[in-house]
């Protein structure tokens, strides 16, 4: 995932190059709950994270909720798979981490992600400008619950 390269404007999600050992080690910290999403051929198609690493500096995260973040491999974006990956992550989080609410933070220009989250029941609760670069973000929340999956997915 650190080598994935997105086209503009999604290139804000590209990891800094060269990839450092510190960046790799940060993803392996158990408390950040990073998980790989694999297809039937055991290829990584997405990743998800749960907790503070899914927050964006500048946002108001004072409401109690579990933050969910992640990304889909660039060649798979825009094909309808994101909804299934996010729903599977929500189900995993609901069963394993037992939150009362889910929260996600999305760059305002990322209408694809905004629409996916709206279809999954998220509502915009606030917006903010990231101090480091002036980019607008939306914070979306919903009550935590299981979500129906049309593509079977499981955590291993």
N, C-alpha and C positions, 0 to 999 in steps of 0.2 A: 504494500500500500504506500510505502514511502517513495516508491519509484513511479507511481501512477502520475500521469500528466494530463491535466484537463485543459481544454481550449478556453480562451477568454469568453465571457467574464468569469467562468468557473475556475480559472487558474489561481484564484485566491486560495483554493483548497490544495494546491500543490505543496508538498513538503520542500523545505529549503534544501538547496544542493550546495555542496555535497552532503549526503546523509551522514550524520555523525553517529558515533557509538552512543553518545548521550541520548540522542533521539530514539534510537532503537531500545536502549535500556529503559527509557521512560514508558514506552509502550508495554513493557513486560512487567511493570509494577502491578501486583495483584489488586491493590486497592482501587485502581483505575478501571478495572473490569473491562479491559479490551478483549473483544472476541472476534475471531475470523468467521466469516460465512463462506462455506464451501459448496460447490455444486456436486453433482453425482460423480464427476471425474476428479474430485478432491482439489479442484482449482479454486483459489480464493476469488470470490466475486464481490465481496463487500466486507466491511468491518463495522462493528458497533462498539460503543463505549457507554458506560453507565456511571453517573456521578459528576463530580466537579470538573473533570476534564472535558465534559460536554458543554460547559459554560463559556461564554465569550466575555472578555474584560469590558466593563462598562455597563453591563446589564444589572437589573435589580433582581436578585435571586433570594430575596428575603422570605417569600412564600415557601412553605414546606412542600417539596416535590422531588421526585427522582429525575435528574436530567439525563436525557438520551441523546446521543450523537452518533455520527458515523458517516460512511460514504460508500458509494457504489463504484465499482471499477468503471473507468471512463468509457470504455467501449460498450458498456451495458446501460448507460444512462438514456433516459427518454424512451425506454421500451416497455414500461409498465412493471418492471421487476421491483422497483424501489418500494412500492406499497407492501409487497409480500415480505420483503426483508425487514421493513420497519415493524409490520404487524407481528412477525415472528419474534423480533427483539422485545416488543411490548409484552408478549405472552411469556417469554423467558423471564423478563424482569418482574412481571406480576407474580409468577410462581416462585421465583428464587429470592427476590429482594423485598417483596411485599410492600410496595409504596402505596400511599393513598392517592397520589396524583402523579401524572407524567408531565414532564416539561421538555420542550425542545427549543433551540434558538437557531433561527435561519436568517441568512443574509436576505434583505428585502428584495433584491433583484432576482433571487432564485425562486421564480414563480412555479417551477416544476415541483420543488420540494414543498412549497407552501400549499399547493393544490393537493398533493399526496397526503400531507398531514391533516388538512381540512377534511378530506374524505375519510380519514381514520378517526375523526371526532375532535381534533384539536381546534382551539379557538385562540385568536390573538388576544393576549392580555396586556401587552405593553410593547413599546418599541424604544430603541435607543441608538445613539451614534457611538461607534467604537472610537475611543479617544486616539488610538495609535494611527488611524488612517482616515477617519471621517466616514467610514462605511456604515450604512443603516442596517439594523437587525430587528427582527420581530421575535418576541418571546411568545410561545404558544403553550397552552396547557389543556389538560383534560383529566377527568377522574380515571384512576387506574382500573382497568378491567381486562378480561380476556377478549381477544379479537378473533373473529373467524378467519381462517386461512384457506385460500383456494389452491395454494401450492403447499404440499406437505413439507414442513421444515422441523428439524429437531436440533437440540443442543447435544453435542457429544464431547 
